[in-house]
Amino acid sequence: MHTIMDKRLLAPNVYRLEVGAQLIAERRKPGQFIILRVNEESERIPLTIVESDPVAGTIVLVFQVMGEGTRLLASLEMGDEIRDVVGPLGHPTEISHYGTVVCVAGGIGVAPMFPIAKGMADMANTVISIVGARTRDLLILQEEIQSVSSEVLITTDDGTFGRHGFVTDALKERLESGFTPDAVVAIGPLPMMRAVAETTRPYGIKTIVSLNPIMVDGTGMCGGCRVSVGGQMKFACVDGPEFDGHQVNYAELANRQRMYRDKEACKIRSLIP
C-alpha cells in the first residue's frame, strides 16, 4: 500500500498527488513513469513521475480526470492508500548537453515535461519552454517550468493568456526567424506532437516525442501500447515512452487509440447519476 501524503487541485479536474514510494523515489529518472491501481478491481493507470524526494520517500504524480480510473483516483484524500504503484518504468530521457533545447508542452503534458526540462537545465543546456493550453484556467506548473527555463512562451487556444494560438505557431515563428535549436522535446496530445514533428522536419532538428498510448501491464507482454517507429514495431512501455518524432507513424497510432473510444465513453456515462 502507498499512502497519499498530499493532494492539491491544480486546475479544473487536474490533481497533484504526493505518494509514499521509497524505492521508486530513490531510482526514478526524468522521463520514467509508474503504473498504479487504486484497488484490486480498478484499472491500471500509467502516470509520469513529475518529481521525487528520496529522503522523504515520496513521488509526485499529476493527472487529469478522464475516465473511470482517474475519477476513482481523484476521490482519494490525504491519508488514503493506493493499492499498487509499480515503477520506475520505461527508458529515462536521454539527458545530455545539446546546447539549446526547446521543450514544447501542451495541456497536461506540462507535468511530464517539467522533469525533462529540469534535467536538461541541470546539464547546462539553455532551455526554452513553449507551453500551451485551451484556456488560462487549464495552465499548470507555470512557476516550476519558469524556474528551469531561460525563456517561457505561453499560448492559449482562446487567447485568454499569453499568445492567442497553438504551441506550434510560436515554434514555427521562431524557426522562420532563423532560430535553430539543437533539440526539441514535445509532450502533449498526439495531434500536437505530430504537428511539432512536422514543423521541425524541414529544418532537420532532432525532435523527441513522448508517447502515451493505451497500456495494461507496462512490461511489453500485452502489446497494447505498440507503435510503428521507423517501420519497426516498438512498445511504448519498454522501448519508450520517448521516440524520434520524425519516425513515428502517427496515423496508425491514432487509429489504434480510437479503437477503444466507445468503450471508454460507456464507462464514463455509467458513472453519471
Secondary structure, 3 states (H helix, E strand, C coil): CEEEEEEEEEECCEEEEEEECHHHHHHCCCCCEEEEECCCCCCCEEEEEEEEECCCCEEEEEEECCCHHHHHHHCCCCCCEECEEEEEECCCCCCCCCCEEEEEEEHHHHHHHHHHHHHHHHCCCEEEEEEEECCHHHCCCHHHHHHCCCEEEEEECCCCCCEECCHHHHHHHHHHCCCCCCEEEEECCHHHHHHHHHHHHHHCCEEEEECCCCCCCCCCCCCCCEEEECCEEEEHHHHCCEEECCCECHHHHHHHHHCCHHHHHHHHHHHCC
